[in-house]
Amino acid sequence: MAKATVGRIRLNLLKLGARIKISCRRIIIAIASACPYQDILSIANKRIKTIPNTG
């Protein structure tokens, strides 16, 4: 993934197939326990959480 293009990363992540549940306060994305990109998604989630809330 280090040399992957943006299009390739987008395509790989879109093909995961996840269950999305939207509530009043949060969005929950459930992926399979056998997901090959769990480590990448975990890093992305941690980085998203560090973005300051401007709203």
C-alpha distance matrix in Angstrom:
0.0 3.8 5.5 4.9 8.3 9.9 11.5 8.7 7.4 11.2 12.0 9.9 11.4 14.8 15.1 15.2 18.9 20.3 23.9 24.6 27.9 29.3 32.3 34.3 32.3 28.8 26.1 24.9 21.8 22.1 19.3 19.9 20.0 18.0 15.0 11.9 10.0 13.1 11.8 9.4 12.4 14.8 13.4 13.5 17.0 18.2 17.4 19.1 22.0 22.6 23.2 27.0 29.0 30.8 32.7
3.8 0.0 3.8 5.7 8.7 10.6 13.1 11.1 9.9 13.5 14.9 13.4 14.5 17.9 18.6 18.7 22.4 23.5 26.9 27.3 30.4 31.5 34.3 36.0 33.7 30.4 28.0 27.1 24.3 24.8 22.3 23.1 23.0 21.2 18.3 15.1 13.0 15.5 13.4 11.0 14.3 16.0 13.9 14.2 17.9 18.5 17.1 19.3 22.2 22.1 22.7 26.4 28.8 30.5 32.8
5.5 3.8 0.0 3.8 6.6 9.6 11.6 9.8 9.9 13.5 14.5 13.7 15.5 18.3 19.0 19.9 23.5 25.0 28.6 29.0 32.2 33.3 36.2 38.0 36.0 32.6 30.1 29.4 26.4 27.0 24.4 25.3 25.5 23.5 20.4 17.2 15.4 18.4 16.8 14.2 17.1 19.3 17.2 17.0 20.8 21.6 20.0 21.8 25.0 24.9 25.0 28.7 31.0 32.3 34.5
4.9 5.7 3.8 0.0 3.8 6.6 8.1 6.0 6.5 9.9 10.7 10.2 12.3 14.8 15.5 16.8 20.2 22.0 25.6 26.0 29.4 30.5 33.6 35.4 33.7 30.3 27.5 26.9 23.8 24.5 21.9 23.0 23.7 21.7 18.4 15.6 13.7 17.0 16.1 13.1 15.5 18.2 16.7 15.8 19.4 20.9 19.4 20.6 24.0 24.3 24.2 27.9 29.8 31.0 32.9
8.3 8.7 6.6 3.8 0.0 3.8 5.4 5.2 6.4 8.7 9.9 10.8 12.5 14.3 15.7 17.5 20.6 22.4 25.7 25.8 29.1 29.9 33.0 34.6 33.1 29.9 27.1 27.0 24.0 25.2 23.0 24.4 25.6 23.9 20.4 18.0 15.9 19.0 18.4 15.0 16.7 19.7 18.1 16.5 20.0 21.7 19.7 20.4 24.0 24.4 23.7 27.2 28.8 29.6 31.4
9.9 10.6 9.6 6.6 3.8 0.0 3.8 5.5 5.2 6.1 8.6 10.0 10.7 12.2 14.4 16.0 18.8 20.2 23.3 23.0 26.2 26.6 29.7 31.2 29.7 26.6 23.9 24.1 21.4 23.0 21.2 23.2 24.6 23.4 19.7 17.9 15.3 18.1 17.8 14.1 15.0 18.2 16.6 14.4 17.6 19.7 17.5 17.6 21.4 21.9 20.8 24.2 25.6 26.3 27.9
11.5 13.1 11.6 8.1 5.4 3.8 0.0 3.8 5.5 5.1 6.1 8.6 10.0 10.5 12.4 14.8 17.3 19.2 22.4 22.3 25.7 26.4 29.8 31.5 30.4 27.3 24.3 24.4 21.4 22.8 20.9 22.7 24.5 23.1 19.4 17.9 15.9 19.0 19.3 15.9 16.4 19.9 19.0 16.7 19.6 22.1 20.3 20.0 23.7 24.7 23.5 26.9 27.8 28.5 29.6
8.7 11.1 9.8 6.0 5.2 5.5 3.8 0.0 3.8 5.4 5.1 6.2 8.6 9.9 10.8 13.0 16.0 18.2 21.7 22.2 25.8 27.0 30.4 32.4 31.3 27.9 24.7 24.2 21.0 21.8 19.3 20.6 22.2 20.3 16.8 14.9 13.3 16.7 17.1 14.0 15.1 18.6 17.9 16.2 19.2 21.7 20.4 20.5 24.0 25.2 24.6 28.1 29.3 30.4 31.6
7.4 9.9 9.9 6.5 6.4 5.2 5.5 3.8 0.0 3.8 5.4 5.2 6.2 8.5 10.1 11.3 14.4 16.0 19.5 19.7 23.2 24.3 27.5 29.5 28.1 24.7 21.6 21.1 17.9 18.9 16.6 18.2 19.7 18.2 14.5 12.8 10.5 13.6 13.9 10.5 11.4 14.9 14.2 12.4 15.4 17.9 16.7 16.9 20.3 21.5 21.2 24.8 26.0 27.4 28.7
11.2 13.5 13.5 9.9 8.7 6.1 5.1 5.4 3.8 0.0 3.8 5.5 5.3 6.1 8.7 10.4 12.8 14.3 17.5 17.4 20.8 21.7 25.1 27.1 26.0 22.7 19.5 19.3 16.3 17.7 15.9 18.0 20.0 19.0 15.3 14.4 12.1 14.8 15.7 12.4 12.1 15.8 15.6 13.0 15.4 18.4 17.2 16.5 20.0 21.6 20.8 24.1 24.8 26.0 26.8
12.0 14.9 14.5 10.7 9.9 8.6 6.1 5.1 5.4 3.8 0.0 3.8 5.5 5.2 6.3 9.1 11.5 13.9 17.3 17.9 21.6 22.9 26.5 28.8 28.1 24.7 21.3 20.7 17.3 18.2 15.9 17.3 19.6 18.1 14.6 13.8 12.4 15.5 17.0 14.2 14.0 17.8 18.1 15.9 18.1 21.2 20.4 19.8 23.2 25.0 24.3 27.7 28.2 29.5 30.1
9.9 13.4 13.7 10.2 10.8 10.0 8.6 6.2 5.2 5.5 3.8 0.0 3.8 5.5 5.4 6.9 10.2 12.6 16.2 17.3 21.0 22.8 26.3 28.8 27.8 24.2 20.8 19.6 16.1 16.3 13.5 14.5 16.4 14.6 11.1 10.0 8.9 12.2 13.8 11.4 11.6 15.3 15.9 14.3 16.5 19.5 19.2 19.1 22.1 24.0 24.0 27.5 28.3 30.0 30.7
11.4 14.5 15.5 12.3 12.5 10.7 10.0 8.6 6.2 5.3 5.5 3.8 0.0 3.8 5.4 5.5 8.4 9.9 13.4 14.0 17.6 19.3 22.7 25.1 24.0 20.5 17.1 16.0 12.5 13.2 10.9 12.8 14.8 13.9 10.2 10.0 8.0 10.5 12.3 9.8 8.9 12.7 13.6 11.6 13.3 16.6 16.5 15.9 18.9 21.1 21.0 24.4 25.0 26.8 27.4
14.8 17.9 18.3 14.8 14.3 12.2 10.5 9.9 8.5 6.1 5.2 5.5 3.8 0.0 3.8 5.5 6.9 9.0 12.2 12.8 16.5 18.1 21.7 24.3 23.8 20.3 16.7 15.9 12.6 13.4 11.6 13.6 16.4 15.6 12.2 12.8 11.4 13.5 15.8 13.5 12.0 15.7 16.9 14.5 15.7 19.3 19.2 17.9 20.8 23.3 22.7 25.9 26.0 27.5 27.6
15.1 18.6 19.0 15.5 15.7 14.4 12.4 10.8 10.1 8.7 6.3 5.4 5.4 3.8 0.0 3.8 5.7 8.9 12.4 14.1 17.8 20.0 23.7 26.6 26.2 22.7 19.0 17.6 13.9 13.8 11.2 12.1 15.0 13.6 10.6 11.2 10.9 13.4 16.1 14.4 13.4 16.9 18.5 16.8 17.9 21.4 21.7 20.8 23.5 26.0 25.9 29.1 29.3 31.0 31.1
15.2 18.7 19.9 16.8 17.5 16.0 14.8 13.0 11.3 10.4 9.1 6.9 5.5 5.5 3.8 0.0 3.8 6.2 10.0 12.0 15.7 18.3 21.7 24.8 24.2 20.5 16.9 15.0 11.2 10.4 7.5 8.5 11.3 10.3 7.3 8.8 8.6 10.3 13.5 12.5 10.9 14.2 16.3 15.0 15.7 19.1 20.0 19.2 21.4 24.2 24.5 27.8 27.9 30.0 30.1
18.9 22.4 23.5 20.2 20.6 18.8 17.3 16.0 14.4 12.8 11.5 10.2 8.4 6.9 5.7 3.8 0.0 3.8 7.1 9.5 13.2 16.0 19.5 22.8 22.7 19.2 15.5 13.5 10.0 9.1 7.1 8.3 11.9 11.7 9.4 11.8 11.8 12.8 16.2 15.4 13.2 16.1 18.7 17.1 17.0 20.7 21.7 20.4 22.3 25.5 25.6 28.5 28.2 30.3 29.9
20.3 23.5 25.0 22.0 22.4 20.2 19.2 18.2 16.0 14.3 13.9 12.6 9.9 9.0 8.9 6.2 3.8 0.0 3.8 6.2 9.8 12.8 16.1 19.5 19.3 15.8 12.2 9.9 6.4 5.6 4.8 7.3 10.8 11.8 9.8 12.8 12.3 12.1 15.6 15.1 12.2 14.5 17.4 15.8 15.0 18.6 20.1 18.4 19.9 23.3 23.6 26.3 25.7 28.0 27.4
23.9 26.9 28.6 25.6 25.7 23.3 22.4 21.7 19.5 17.5 17.3 16.2 13.4 12.2 12.4 10.0 7.1 3.8 0.0 3.8 6.6 10.1 13.2 16.8 17.0 13.9 10.5 8.1 5.8 5.1 6.6 9.0 12.3 14.2 12.8 16.1 15.6 14.8 18.2 17.9 14.6 16.4 19.5 17.8 16.2 19.7 21.5 19.4 20.3 24.0 24.2 26.5 25.4 27.7 26.7
24.6 27.3 29.0 26.0 25.8 23.0 22.3 22.2 19.7 17.4 17.9 17.3 14.0 12.8 14.1 12.0 9.5 6.2 3.8 0.0 3.8 6.6 10.0 13.4 13.7 10.5 7.1 5.7 4.6 6.3 8.9 12.0 15.0 17.0 15.2 18.3 17.0 16.0 19.0 18.3 14.7 16.3 19.0 16.9 15.0 18.5 19.9 17.3 18.1 21.8 21.7 23.6 22.3 24.4 23.2
27.9 30.4 32.2 29.4 29.1 26.2 25.7 25.8 23.2 20.8 21.6 21.0 17.6 16.5 17.8 15.7 13.2 9.8 6.6 3.8 0.0 3.8 6.6 10.3 11.0 8.4 5.9 5.1 6.5 8.2 11.5 14.5 17.1 19.6 18.2 21.4 20.0 18.6 21.4 20.9 17.2 18.1 20.9 18.9 16.3 19.5 21.1 18.3 18.4 22.2 22.1 23.5 21.7 23.9 22.2
29.3 31.5 33.3 30.5 29.9 26.6 26.4 27.0 24.3 21.7 22.9 22.8 19.3 18.1 20.0 18.3 16.0 12.8 10.1 6.6 3.8 0.0 3.8 7.0 8.1 6.2 4.6 6.3 8.7 11.3 14.6 17.9 20.3 22.9 21.2 24.1 22.3 20.8 23.2 22.4 18.6 19.4 21.7 19.3 16.7 19.6 20.8 17.6 17.6 21.2 20.6 21.5 19.3 21.1 19.1
32.3 34.3 36.2 33.6 33.0 29.7 29.8 30.4 27.5 25.1 26.5 26.3 22.7 21.7 23.7 21.7 19.5 16.1 13.2 10.0 6.6 3.8 0.0 3.8 5.6 5.5 6.3 8.2 11.4 13.8 17.4 20.5 22.5 25.5 24.0 26.9 25.1 23.2 25.4 24.8 21.0 21.2 23.5 21.3 18.3 20.7 22.1 18.8 18.1 21.6 21.1 21.4 18.8 20.7 18.3
34.3 36.0 38.0 35.4 34.6 31.2 31.5 32.4 29.5 27.1 28.8 28.8 25.1 24.3 26.6 24.8 22.8 19.5 16.8 13.4 10.3 7.0 3.8 0.0 3.8 6.1 8.4 11.1 14.5 17.1 20.7 23.9 25.8 28.8 27.1 29.9 27.7 25.8 27.6 26.8 23.1 23.1 24.9 22.7 19.6 21.6 22.6 19.2 18.1 21.3 20.5 20.1 17.1 18.7 15.9
32.3 33.7 36.0 33.7 33.1 29.7 30.4 31.3 28.1 26.0 28.1 27.8 24.0 23.8 26.2 24.2 22.7 19.3 17.0 13.7 11.0 8.1 5.6 3.8 0.0 3.8 7.3 10.0 13.5 16.3 19.7 23.1 24.6 27.6 25.8 28.4 25.9 23.8 25.2 24.5 20.9 20.5 22.1 20.0 16.7 18.3 19.5 16.2 14.7 17.8 17.2 16.9 14.1 16.1 13.7
28.8 30.4 32.6 30.3 29.9 26.6 27.3 27.9 24.7 22.7 24.7 24.2 20.5 20.3 22.7 20.5 19.2 15.8 13.9 10.5 8.4 6.2 5.5 6.1 3.8 0.0 3.8 6.4 9.8 12.8 16.1 19.5 21.1 24.0 22.1 24.6 22.2 20.1 21.7 20.9 17.3 17.1 18.9 16.8 13.5 15.6 16.9 13.7 12.6 16.1 15.8 16.3 14.1 16.5 14.8
26.1 28.0 30.1 27.5 27.1 23.9 24.3 24.7 21.6 19.5 21.3 20.8 17.1 16.7 19.0 16.9 15.5 12.2 10.5 7.1 5.9 4.6 6.3 8.4 7.3 3.8 0.0 3.8 6.5 9.9 13.0 16.6 18.5 21.1 19.0 21.6 19.3 17.6 19.6 18.7 14.9 15.4 17.4 15.1 12.3 15.1 16.3 13.2 13.1 16.7 16.4 17.6 15.9 18.2 16.8
24.9 27.1 29.4 26.9 27.0 24.1 24.4 24.2 21.1 19.3 20.7 19.6 16.0 15.9 17.6 15.0 13.5 9.9 8.1 5.7 5.1 6.3 8.2 11.1 10.0 6.4 3.8 0.0 3.8 6.4 9.8 13.2 15.0 17.8 16.1 19.0 17.1 15.1 17.4 17.1 13.3 13.6 16.3 14.6 11.7 14.6 16.5 14.0 13.8 17.6 18.0 19.7 18.4 21.1 20.1
21.8 24.3 26.4 23.8 24.0 21.4 21.4 21.0 17.9 16.3 17.3 16.1 12.5 12.6 13.9 11.2 10.0 6.4 5.8 4.6 6.5 8.7 11.4 14.5 13.5 9.8 6.5 3.8 0.0 3.8 6.5 10.1 12.3 14.7 12.7 15.5 13.8 12.2 14.9 14.4 10.7 11.8 14.7 13.0 10.8 14.2 16.0 13.9 14.5 18.2 18.7 20.9 20.2 22.8 22.2
22.1 24.8 27.0 24.5 25.2 23.0 22.8 21.8 18.9 17.7 18.2 16.3 13.2 13.4 13.8 10.4 9.1 5.6 5.1 6.3 8.2 11.3 13.8 17.1 16.3 12.8 9.9 6.4 3.8 0.0 3.8 6.8 9.0 11.7 10.4 13.8 12.9 11.1 14.3 14.7 11.4 12.2 15.7 14.7 12.8 15.9 18.2 16.7 17.1 20.7 21.6 24.1 23.5 26.3 25.8
19.3 22.3 24.4 21.9 23.0 21.2 20.9 19.3 16.6 15.9 15.9 13.5 10.9 11.6 11.2 7.5 7.1 4.8 6.6 8.9 11.5 14.6 17.4 20.7 19.7 16.1 13.0 9.8 6.5 3.8 0.0 3.8 6.5 8.3 6.7 10.2 9.8 8.5 12.1 12.6 9.9 11.4 14.8 14.2 13.1 16.2 18.4 17.4 18.4 21.7 22.8 25.6 25.5 28.3 28.1
19.9 23.1 25.3 23.0 24.4 23.2 22.7 20.6 18.2 18.0 17.3 14.5 12.8 13.6 12.1 8.5 8.3 7.3 9.0 12.0 14.5 17.9 20.5 23.9 23.1 19.5 16.6 13.2 10.1 6.8 3.8 0.0 3.8 5.3 5.4 9.2 10.2 9.1 12.8 14.1 12.1 13.3 16.8 16.8 16.0 18.8 21.2 20.7 21.5 24.7 26.0 29.0 29.0 31.9 31.8
20.0 23.0 25.5 23.7 25.6 24.6 24.5 22.2 19.7 20.0 19.6 16.4 14.8 16.4 15.0 11.3 11.9 10.8 12.3 15.0 17.1 20.3 22.5 25.8 24.6 21.1 18.5 15.0 12.3 9.0 6.5 3.8 0.0 3.8 5.5 8.8 10.1 8.2 11.5 13.7 12.3 12.6 16.1 17.0 16.2 18.4 21.1 21.2 21.7 24.6 26.5 29.4 29.8 32.9 33.1
18.0 21.2 23.5 21.7 23.9 23.4 23.1 20.3 18.2 19.0 18.1 14.6 13.9 15.6 13.6 10.3 11.7 11.8 14.2 17.0 19.6 22.9 25.5 28.8 27.6 24.0 21.1 17.8 14.7 11.7 8.3 5.3 3.8 0.0 3.8 6.2 8.8 8.3 11.4 13.4 12.8 13.8 16.9 17.8 17.8 20.0 22.3 22.7 23.7 26.4 28.1 31.3 32.0 34.9 35.3
15.0 18.3 20.4 18.4 20.4 19.7 19.4 16.8 14.5 15.3 14.6 11.1 10.2 12.2 10.6 7.3 9.4 9.8 12.8 15.2 18.2 21.2 24.0 27.1 25.8 22.1 19.0 16.1 12.7 10.4 6.7 5.4 5.5 3.8 0.0 3.8 5.5 5.7 9.2 10.3 9.7 11.4 14.2 14.7 15.0 17.6 19.4 19.7 21.1 23.8 25.2 28.5 29.2 32.0 32.5
11.9 15.1 17.2 15.6 18.0 17.9 17.9 14.9 12.8 14.4 13.8 10.0 10.0 12.8 11.2 8.8 11.8 12.8 16.1 18.3 21.4 24.1 26.9 29.9 28.4 24.6 21.6 19.0 15.5 13.8 10.2 9.2 8.8 6.2 3.8 0.0 3.8 5.9 8.1 8.9 9.7 11.7 13.6 14.4 15.6 17.8 19.2 20.1 21.9 24.0 25.5 29.0 30.1 32.8 33.7
10.0 13.0 15.4 13.7 15.9 15.3 15.9 13.3 10.5 12.1 12.4 8.9 8.0 11.4 10.9 8.6 11.8 12.3 15.6 17.0 20.0 22.3 25.1 27.7 25.9 22.2 19.3 17.1 13.8 12.9 9.8 10.2 10.1 8.8 5.5 3.8 0.0 3.8 5.5 5.3 6.2 8.6 10.1 10.6 12.2 14.4 15.6 16.4 18.4 20.4 21.7 25.3 26.6 29.2 30.2
13.1 15.5 18.4 17.0 19.0 18.1 19.0 16.7 13.6 14.8 15.5 12.2 10.5 13.5 13.4 10.3 12.8 12.1 14.8 16.0 18.6 20.8 23.2 25.8 23.8 20.1 17.6 15.1 12.2 11.1 8.5 9.1 8.2 8.3 5.7 5.9 3.8 0.0 3.8 5.5 5.1 6.0 8.7 9.8 10.3 12.3 14.3 15.2 16.4 18.7 20.5 23.9 25.1 28.0 29.0
11.8 13.4 16.8 16.1 18.4 17.8 19.3 17.1 13.9 15.7 17.0 13.8 12.3 15.8 16.1 13.5 16.2 15.6 18.2 19.0 21.4 23.2 25.4 27.6 25.2 21.7 19.6 17.4 14.9 14.3 12.1 12.8 11.5 11.4 9.2 8.1 5.5 3.8 0.0 3.8 5.5 5.1 6.3 8.7 9.9 10.8 12.5 14.3 15.6 17.1 19.3 22.7 24.5 27.4 28.9
9.4 11.0 14.2 13.1 15.0 14.1 15.9 14.0 10.5 12.4 14.2 11.4 9.8 13.5 14.4 12.5 15.4 15.1 17.9 18.3 20.9 22.4 24.8 26.8 24.5 20.9 18.7 17.1 14.4 14.7 12.6 14.1 13.7 13.4 10.3 8.9 5.3 5.5 3.8 0.0 3.8 5.4 5.2 6.2 8.6 10.0 10.7 12.3 14.4 15.8 17.3 21.0 22.7 25.3 26.9
12.4 14.3 17.1 15.5 16.7 15.0 16.4 15.1 11.4 12.1 14.0 11.6 8.9 12.0 13.4 10.9 13.2 12.2 14.6 14.7 17.2 18.6 21.0 23.1 20.9 17.3 14.9 13.3 10.7 11.4 9.9 12.1 12.3 12.8 9.7 9.7 6.2 5.1 5.5 3.8 0.0 3.8 5.5 5.0 6.0 8.6 9.9 10.4 12.3 14.5 15.8 19.3 20.5 23.2 24.3
14.8 16.0 19.3 18.2 19.7 18.2 19.9 18.6 14.9 15.8 17.8 15.3 12.7 15.7 16.9 14.2 16.1 14.5 16.4 16.3 18.1 19.4 21.2 23.1 20.5 17.1 15.4 13.6 11.8 12.2 11.4 13.3 12.6 13.8 11.4 11.7 8.6 6.0 5.1 5.4 3.8 0.0 3.8 5.4 5.1 6.3 8.7 9.9 10.7 12.8 14.9 18.2 19.7 22.8 24.1
13.4 13.9 17.2 16.7 18.1 16.6 19.0 17.9 14.2 15.6 18.1 15.9 13.6 16.9 18.5 16.3 18.7 17.4 19.5 19.0 20.9 21.7 23.5 24.9 22.1 18.9 17.4 16.3 14.7 15.7 14.8 16.8 16.1 16.9 14.2 13.6 10.1 8.7 6.3 5.2 5.5 3.8 0.0 3.8 5.4 5.2 6.2 8.6 10.0 11.0 13.1 16.6 18.7 21.6 23.4
13.5 14.2 17.0 15.8 16.5 14.4 16.7 16.2 12.4 13.0 15.9 14.3 11.6 14.5 16.8 15.0 17.1 15.8 17.8 16.9 18.9 19.3 21.3 22.7 20.0 16.8 15.1 14.6 13.0 14.7 14.2 16.8 17.0 17.8 14.7 14.4 10.6 9.8 8.7 6.2 5.0 5.4 3.8 0.0 3.8 5.5 5.1 6.1 8.7 10.1 11.2 14.8 16.5 19.1 20.8
17.0 17.9 20.8 19.4 20.0 17.6 19.6 19.2 15.4 15.4 18.1 16.5 13.3 15.7 17.9 15.7 17.0 15.0 16.2 15.0 16.3 16.7 18.3 19.6 16.7 13.5 12.3 11.7 10.8 12.8 13.1 16.0 16.2 17.8 15.0 15.6 12.2 10.3 9.9 8.6 6.0 5.1 5.4 3.8 0.0 3.8 5.5 5.1 6.3 8.9 10.4 13.6 14.8 17.8 19.0
18.2 18.5 21.6 20.9 21.7 19.7 22.1 21.7 17.9 18.4 21.2 19.5 16.6 19.3 21.4 19.1 20.7 18.6 19.7 18.5 19.5 19.6 20.7 21.6 18.3 15.6 15.1 14.6 14.2 15.9 16.2 18.8 18.4 20.0 17.6 17.8 14.4 12.3 10.8 10.0 8.6 6.3 5.2 5.5 3.8 0.0 3.8 5.5 5.2 6.6 9.3 12.3 14.3 17.5 19.2
17.4 17.1 20.0 19.4 19.7 17.5 20.3 20.4 16.7 17.2 20.4 19.2 16.5 19.2 21.7 20.0 21.7 20.1 21.5 19.9 21.1 20.8 22.1 22.6 19.5 16.9 16.3 16.5 16.0 18.2 18.4 21.2 21.1 22.3 19.4 19.2 15.6 14.3 12.5 10.7 9.9 8.7 6.2 5.1 5.5 3.8 0.0 3.8 5.4 5.2 6.9 10.5 12.9 15.7 17.9
19.1 19.3 21.8 20.6 20.4 17.6 20.0 20.5 16.9 16.5 19.8 19.1 15.9 17.9 20.8 19.2 20.4 18.4 19.4 17.3 18.3 17.6 18.8 19.2 16.2 13.7 13.2 14.0 13.9 16.7 17.4 20.7 21.2 22.7 19.7 20.1 16.4 15.2 14.3 12.3 10.4 9.9 8.6 6.1 5.1 5.5 3.8 0.0 3.8 5.4 5.5 9.0 10.4 13.1 14.8
22.0 22.2 25.0 24.0 24.0 21.4 23.7 24.0 20.3 20.0 23.2 22.1 18.9 20.8 23.5 21.4 22.3 19.9 20.3 18.1 18.4 17.6 18.1 18.1 14.7 12.6 13.1 13.8 14.5 17.1 18.4 21.5 21.7 23.7 21.1 21.9 18.4 16.4 15.6 14.4 12.3 10.7 10.0 8.7 6.3 5.2 5.4 3.8 0.0 3.8 5.5 7.9 9.2 12.6 14.2
22.6 22.1 24.9 24.3 24.4 21.9 24.7 25.2 21.5 21.6 25.0 24.0 21.1 23.3 26.0 24.2 25.5 23.3 24.0 21.8 22.2 21.2 21.6 21.3 17.8 16.1 16.7 17.6 18.2 20.7 21.7 24.7 24.6 26.4 23.8 24.0 20.4 18.7 17.1 15.8 14.5 12.8 11.0 10.1 8.9 6.6 5.2 5.4 3.8 0.0 3.8 6.2 8.9 12.0 14.5
23.2 22.7 25.0 24.2 23.7 20.8 23.5 24.6 21.2 20.8 24.3 24.0 21.0 22.7 25.9 24.5 25.6 23.6 24.2 21.7 22.1 20.6 21.1 20.5 17.2 15.8 16.4 18.0 18.7 21.6 22.8 26.0 26.5 28.1 25.2 25.5 21.7 20.5 19.3 17.3 15.8 14.9 13.1 11.2 10.4 9.3 6.9 5.5 5.5 3.8 0.0 3.8 6.5 8.9 11.6
27.0 26.4 28.7 27.9 27.2 24.2 26.9 28.1 24.8 24.1 27.7 27.5 24.4 25.9 29.1 27.8 28.5 26.3 26.5 23.6 23.5 21.5 21.4 20.1 16.9 16.3 17.6 19.7 20.9 24.1 25.6 29.0 29.4 31.3 28.5 29.0 25.3 23.9 22.7 21.0 19.3 18.2 16.6 14.8 13.6 12.3 10.5 9.0 7.9 6.2 3.8 0.0 3.8 6.1 9.1
29.0 28.8 31.0 29.8 28.8 25.6 27.8 29.3 26.0 24.8 28.2 28.3 25.0 26.0 29.3 27.9 28.2 25.7 25.4 22.3 21.7 19.3 18.8 17.1 14.1 14.1 15.9 18.4 20.2 23.5 25.5 29.0 29.8 32.0 29.2 30.1 26.6 25.1 24.5 22.7 20.5 19.7 18.7 16.5 14.8 14.3 12.9 10.4 9.2 8.9 6.5 3.8 0.0 3.8 5.7
30.8 30.5 32.3 31.0 29.6 26.3 28.5 30.4 27.4 26.0 29.5 30.0 26.8 27.5 31.0 30.0 30.3 28.0 27.7 24.4 23.9 21.1 20.7 18.7 16.1 16.5 18.2 21.1 22.8 26.3 28.3 31.9 32.9 34.9 32.0 32.8 29.2 28.0 27.4 25.3 23.2 22.8 21.6 19.1 17.8 17.5 15.7 13.1 12.6 12.0 8.9 6.1 3.8 0.0 3.8
32.7 32.8 34.5 32.9 31.4 27.9 29.6 31.6 28.7 26.8 30.1 30.7 27.4 27.6 31.1 30.1 29.9 27.4 26.7 23.2 22.2 19.1 18.3 15.9 13.7 14.8 16.8 20.1 22.2 25.8 28.1 31.8 33.1 35.3 32.5 33.7 30.2 29.0 28.9 26.9 24.3 24.1 23.4 20.8 19.0 19.2 17.9 14.8 14.2 14.5 11.6 9.1 5.7 3.8 0.0
